[in-house]
Amino acid sequence: MNSPETPGSDSDRYWKQCLNVVYIILGIWAFISLGCGVLFREFLDKTMPNVGHAPFGFWMAQQGAIIGFLILLFVYMIAMNGIDRRHGFGKDDE
């Protein structure tokens, strides 16, 4: 890793990649919570099959969003571990 903080340094690339992962995860999170839970709920109720005895939009607002958030946590962990390893911050480098 370059020690001086020059433009285009490895440190800049590292933080840019980290921020890109965070922005993508936040975008998906907003779509799941606001989009599926609120904005598209009626559309999902009409077009998607029921989950159990609940309409899909209602299920997505109540249970599906939680499952989506858990999946996002694991995706974030895997993506950030990969970025850390590529830039020399892996567990073996400590």
Backbone torsions as a table, in degrees:
resi	resn	phi	psi	omega
1	MET	NA	141.7	178.9
2	ASN	-73.6	132.2	179.0
3	SER	-78.6	-42.1	177.4
4	PRO	-72.2	141.2	-179.9
5	GLU	-85.0	74.3	179.0
6	THR	-94.3	153.0	176.8
7	PRO	-58.3	134.9	-179.0
8	GLY	83.3	8.7	179.9
9	SER	-72.5	169.1	179.7
10	ASP	-61.9	-33.6	178.2
11	SER	-64.1	-41.8	177.9
12	ASP	-63.9	-42.5	178.2
13	ARG	-64.1	-39.6	178.3
14	TYR	-59.1	-51.2	-177.8
15	TRP	-67.9	-34.0	177.4
16	LYS	-65.2	-42.9	177.8
17	GLN	-65.0	-41.0	178.1
18	CYS	-61.7	-45.1	-179.9
19	LEU	-66.1	-37.0	177.2
20	ASN	-61.6	-42.5	177.3
21	VAL	-61.6	-44.7	-179.4
22	VAL	-62.8	-43.4	179.7
23	TYR	-63.1	-41.4	179.5
24	ILE	-65.5	-45.6	179.2
25	ILE	-62.0	-43.3	178.7
26	LEU	-64.6	-37.1	177.1
27	GLY	-63.6	-44.1	178.1
28	ILE	-65.6	-42.0	178.0
29	TRP	-58.8	-44.5	179.8
30	ALA	-64.5	-40.3	178.8
31	PHE	-63.5	-43.6	-179.1
32	ILE	-65.9	-49.4	-173.8
33	SER	-74.9	-51.0	-176.8
34	LEU	-84.6	-44.3	-177.2
35	GLY	-67.3	-61.5	-176.1
36	CYS	-72.5	-33.1	-176.4
37	GLY	-82.5	-27.1	-174.0
38	VAL	-126.4	-60.9	-170.8
39	LEU	-68.7	-42.8	-175.4
40	PHE	-103.8	15.4	-175.3
41	ARG	-60.7	-47.6	-178.9
42	GLU	-64.2	-40.2	177.4
43	PHE	-62.3	-44.6	179.3
44	LEU	-65.4	-37.1	177.7
45	ASP	-61.4	-39.8	-176.8
46	LYS	-78.9	-36.2	-170.4
47	THR	-100.2	-23.3	-176.4
48	MET	-101.7	154.2	178.7
49	PRO	-71.3	157.9	177.5
50	ASN	-67.0	151.9	173.4
51	VAL	-110.7	108.5	-171.7
52	GLY	68.4	-123.8	177.4
53	HIS	-108.1	9.8	-177.2
54	ALA	-106.3	142.3	172.8
55	PRO	-60.6	149.9	-173.7
56	PHE	-61.1	-40.8	-179.9
57	GLY	-62.4	-42.3	177.1
58	PHE	-65.1	-44.1	179.4
59	TRP	-61.6	-41.7	-179.3
60	MET	-64.2	-38.6	179.2
61	ALA	-68.4	-32.4	-175.1
62	GLN	-94.8	-52.8	-174.0
63	GLN	-109.1	-40.0	-176.3
64	GLY	-62.4	-36.2	179.3
65	ALA	-64.6	-39.0	178.8
66	ILE	-64.2	-44.1	177.8
67	ILE	-63.2	-42.1	177.5
68	GLY	-60.7	-40.5	179.6
69	PHE	-66.2	-39.8	177.5
70	LEU	-63.8	-41.1	177.3
71	ILE	-62.9	-42.1	178.0
72	LEU	-61.6	-36.4	177.2
73	LEU	-61.7	-44.2	179.4
74	PHE	-68.4	-39.5	177.3
75	VAL	-62.7	-42.5	177.9
76	TYR	-60.5	-45.6	-179.6
77	MET	-60.9	-45.4	-179.3
78	ILE	-65.7	-44.5	-179.1
79	ALA	-64.3	-44.7	-178.6
80	MET	-69.4	-36.7	175.5
81	ASN	-62.8	-39.1	177.3
82	GLY	-64.3	-43.5	178.4
83	ILE	-64.2	-43.1	179.3
84	ASP	-60.4	-43.5	-179.9
85	ARG	-64.4	-41.4	179.8
86	ARG	-63.1	-28.3	-176.6
87	HIS	-104.4	12.5	173.3
88	GLY	84.2	24.5	178.2
89	PHE	-112.4	25.7	-178.3
90	GLY	-71.9	170.8	179.6
91	LYS	-60.9	-32.7	-178.5
92	ASP	-73.2	-17.2	-175.4
93	ASP	-90.4	-2.1	-176.7
94	GLU	-74.1	NA	NA
